[in-house]
């Protein structure tokens, strides 16, 4: 894809911080270098093509780009860590499991404050220690997939934040935000690009329900149609065992019918 040769973030030489191409002067005066090969970059801020950085050394920029390991995704990942380090509030997604067609909320979508945040610790891109538990944050992209991650510490959550949609979002002709603002939203506000690889609360559910817990509902077509209707329409909180679920009006854990209906 030709857009992969367009670098959205360069390294400002005097400050050693990554910067959006929209925040520097055009051309050679941008004052940015490639963090990989240290060659100077030029800001290309044309009227037709999407703005981006390109290499400026040893002949044509395309030849330098081919020789250098620095890419669109390295640029995005580097800026993502810098943005994450601002220590804002992070919106995390819900994490659910199924008992039959009933969807149990292990944890719900919510905002958490990134306290004691450290970048690149314990093999994570970001790491937050909250005392009793911690969260490791990892960024993924088409060049950096996170399919297999070993869970070593069961008091530590692992949250993946996918940046794979960045290339489409950045070079969309209809976009109204700068590259940095788009990435900022993807990291802190969006939830569709996030998933819990592991959440510490799952242990108590595993202990209590064992093999009854599944990642998805059964695949009987008649039950699926009925189950989806329940899943979309009703959420409950059991007064006896305190679990929350979406589905039929009977607790999938203790089968109690004494519950509070939750408006979603």
Beta strands, then each sheet from edge to edge (+ up, - down):
strand 1: 9-12
strand 2: 18-20
strand 3: 32-33
strand 4: 41-44
strand 5: 52-55
strand 6: 89-92
strand 7: 95-99
strand 8: 102-107
strand 9: 110-113
strand 10: 117-121
strand 11: 124-129
strand 12: 134-140
strand 13: 156-162
strand 14: 194-198
strand 15: 235-238
strand 16: 244-246
strand 17: 259-262
sheet 1: 2+ 1- 3+
sheet 2: 4+ 5-
sheet 3: 6+ 9-
sheet 4: 7+ 8- 16+ 15- 17+
sheet 5: 10+ 11- 12+ 13+ 14-
end
